[in-house]
Amino acid sequence: MRREFEVVQRALQRAESKVKLNVTWRRIHEETGIGDLVGASLVLSHGDRAQLRDWLNRKTGVDPLSKEKLGATRMDLAQQGRDEKLAMEPVFGGMIKVARADGTALKLTAGPAIVPPGSLLNVESEALIVAQEPVVIVENGAAMRNWQEINLPDHIKSAILIYRGHGGDAQHVLNLLKGGGAACRVGFFDFDPAGLQMGLTLPIDGLLIPADWPALTADANWVRDYNKPESFWHQGVALQYLKQHAPASLTTLIQHIELNQLAITQEHIIKHRIPLQLISLI
């Protein structure tokens, strides 16, 4: 219905007497019977446009000839009219998944909240207070579900853990990173070229990598069991990006990953309790 509202609003505001008969307009015509089919067009008289205006007003509670637009959320639309399902933003849009690594309380605008191991708190990004706190962005959903098993360095054992998410959720996390005033912003990604590239493209101060990464060689038993060289082979573009854009401080690490064709997932790092170290990107 949102698409129907947008095309009808545009036609009414332009006082169009004829519109191209695309899928949306055909659906509107079939539902309402308004307009006359002429070839590949739908002809709209002055009376037809008045009927369309009334039809949309009854459907949405919004006058299409006004400058008002449909709200983004279900609550916005419930206030405007009848059909809250027209919302663009998902029901839980704007919420992020968080926990604290040591299990102590998170600071929220509404008060403290403790997140037990094995669970996550879904919270509006604006409600999470990260000022002067270490923040770790976790890229992988399975890793985030097992946050209590992440073997963090001692100096960030109490870090706020935030799932990076996708789409709109990722944008809310990005905004929080840029404006939240965190003491340090750290990324935890797969240990491979794509993971390092992701770290370089986010507004973060450092990366978490295996503390004993020089021991992760192609002939090491653990690496032979859990490394995914076939995944590394598909990351040529990411590797090239690293060679062109990574700071000089990462050169030795990147060369090691390339030489040993490393692609080790966060899941394996976590489940095998691999200690992590923080490397600076600034």
N, C-alpha and C positions, 0 to 999 in steps of 0.2 A: 504493500500500500504506500510505502514511503516513495517509491519510484513514481507511482501514479500521481501522488500529490505534487511532486516536483515538476513533472511534465505539464500537468494541468495548470499549476500556478504560473509557469512560464508562459503558456499559451494565453491565459486570461490576462496577465499583466501586459502582454504585448497586443492584446485584442486581435489575435490571429483568427482569420476566417477559414484557414485551411492548414492542416498539419499532415506531415508524412505518416502514413499508416504503418507504423512499426509494431512490434509485438506488444508494447505497453498500450498504445492507443487502440489497437484491436481488442485487447482485453477490456479496456474501459468501455468501448462501444458495445461489446457483447454483454457486459454486465448491466449497462445503463440504457442502452438503446439510443443514446444521444448522438446526434450528428448523422450526416449522410455520406455513404461510401461512394466515392467517385474515383475510379481507377485505383491508383496507389495512394490516394489521399482520403482524409476524413474532413468533410466540409462542415464548418461550425457557424451557424447563424447567431445573431445576437441573443435570441432566445435559448439556443443550445448552450452558449457560454454562461448564461444566467443559471441554467439547470445544473451545469457542471460546478459552478460556484456553490450552489446550495447543496449538491451531493457531497462535495468535499467538506463543507462546513459541518454537515451532519455526521460525516464519517470521523472527522478528526478534531472537531471543536476549534479549528483554526480557519479564519477567513483567508482564502488564497489570494484575494486582492489586497490584503494588508501586507506589510513588510515582515510580519512575524513568520518565523520558520518553525518547523517541528522540532521539539526538544530532542536532545541527544539520548537522554536516559528514560527508562520506564517511569520513574517518578516525575520527571518533567512532563511527560506526555499524559500521565494520569491527571496532572494539574490542568493541562490544556484541554483535554477532551476525553474520549472514551477508550481509544485503542492504544494502551501503553505498549503493545507489542510492536509498534512502529519504531521503537527506539533503535538508533544506530549503534549505540554503545552496549556491549554485553552487560548482563545483569551485574556481574562482578567486575566490570571495567573500572580501572583506576585503583584496583586493589592489588597489593603485592604480597608474596609469601615470604615470611621472615621467621627467624629463630635467633637465639643467642647461644654461641658456641659452648659456653660453660653452664648453661641452664639457668642462669640468674635472670632477673626480670628485665624485660625491655621497657624503655621509656616511651610512653604514648601520651598524646595530648590529653587523653581521658584518664590517665593514671597508669601505674605499672602493670605489666602482664607477663606471666611466666608461661613459657611454651615447653611442655614436657617432651622428653626424647621420643622420637617416632611420630611427632605431630608438627604441624606448621600453623602459624598464625596468619590469617588472611586479613589485611588491614589496608585502609586508605593510605596511599603513600604520604599524603599531607599530615597524617596522624602519627607517623613514626618519627621520633626525635633521634637524629643521628649526630647532632652537633658534638664535636670533641670526642667522638667514638671511632674506633677502627671498624671499618665496614668491609666485608668480603662478599663479592658478587660470585655466585655459584652458577655456572652455565648449564649444568646437566640436571634434569629433573630427578633422576634416580639418585644422584649424588645428594641433592638437596633433601630428599626424603630420609636419607641416612646421615644427616648433618652431625649427629652426635659421635660418629666414627671418624670424622675428619681430624687428622693428626696435625693440628696447627702449631706453629712456633710459639714458644712460651709467651712472648711479648704481645701476642694478639689472641691469646686463649679465650678472651672474653668478647671477641669480635661479634658484631651483629652480622648475621648471615642473611643474604637476600637472594632469592632466586631471580635470575635474569629475566626469564619469561620470553614471550614472543609478541610481535605486533605491538598493540597498544600498551600491553603490560610492560614490555621492554622499554617503551618510551617513558613511562612513568618512572621506572628505575633509573633511566638515563637522566631525567630531570632531577631526581633526588641526588644522584651523584654530583651533578653540576652545582646544585644550590643548597645542599643539606648541611654544609659546614663540617663534614666528617674529619676526624683527626688524620686518618689515612684511608685511602680507597684502594682495595686490593682485588685482583681477579683470580679466580680459580677455574681453570679450563683444562681440557685434555692436554697431555704433554706431547704435543706434535706441532707441526708448522701452523695448522689452522688455529690451534689454541693460542699460540703466541701471537699470531696475526690479530686475533680477536682482542687480545690484551692491548695491542698497540693502537687499536681503533676506538677504544673506549676511554673516557676521561678518568683513568685510574693512575695511581702512583706506583703500583708494583704488582708483581705476579707471584703466585705460589707455585713452586715446582718441587719435585723430589729433592730432598736435602742432599742425598748422595748420588746426584745425577751422573757424575763421572763413572760410577760403577755400572750404570745401565748401558751395557755394551751388547752388541748383537750376539756375542758368544756366551753371555751370562745365562745361567740356567733359568732364572726368573724371567728374563726378557724373552728367551725362546718360548717360554710357556704362555706369556700374556701379551707380548707385543703384537701389533697388527701391521706388518710391513705393507700389506696390500692396501691399507688405508693411507699409509704414507705415500704410496705411489700415485695416489689420486690428488695429492696436495701440492702439485708443482707450482701452481699459481700462488698459493700462500707462501711457499718457500722463496719464490722469486721476490715477493713483496717484502719478506723479512730481509733479504739481502740488500734491498734498495732502501728500506726505511727504518730498520731496527737501529737503535743506538749502538755505538761501538762496544759498550759494556756487555752486549748480548752475543757478540761475534763468536766467541768460543763455544757458547751453548748451542748456537744455531749450527755451527760446524759439526758438533758432536751429534746432534739430532740427525743431520743429513748423512753423516758417515755411517751411523748405525741404523738408519732408516726407522727411526722411532715414531711410533704412534700408540701411546699408552693412554687408555681412557681413565677418566676420573673414578669410575666404578672400581677398576682394578687397583688404583692407588689407594682408595678408601678401604676396600675390603681386605687388603693386605697390610693395612695400618702403616703405610709408607710415611715416614716423617716428612714434613714439608718445610721448605725455607722460603723466605720472602726476598725476592730480588727487586731492586728499585728500577723504575723506569724514568726517574727524574734526576 
